[in-house]
Amino acid sequence: MLPPPALAGFLVLLVVLMAASYAVGRAAGPVAPGIHRSVPQDEGGGGMGTHGMGPLGHRAWAGVR
């Protein structure tokens, strides 16, 4: 029992497009080389993408000084 030809063709096309996308991504390399976490993050504080802001943390986002 074979799947309908249209479904088989769609699946083959999907696999080919995914493989091509992967190959282009591998050839292009990383989007931003050298961007990685260099300082371990603390467990508390932070939030809303405020990591790396130093001692200000949440106060800078809230406008509190």
Secondary structure, 3 states (H helix, E strand, C coil): CCCCHHHHHHHHHHHHHHHHHHHHHHHHCCCCCCCCCCCCCCCCCCCCCCCCCCCCCHHHHHCCC
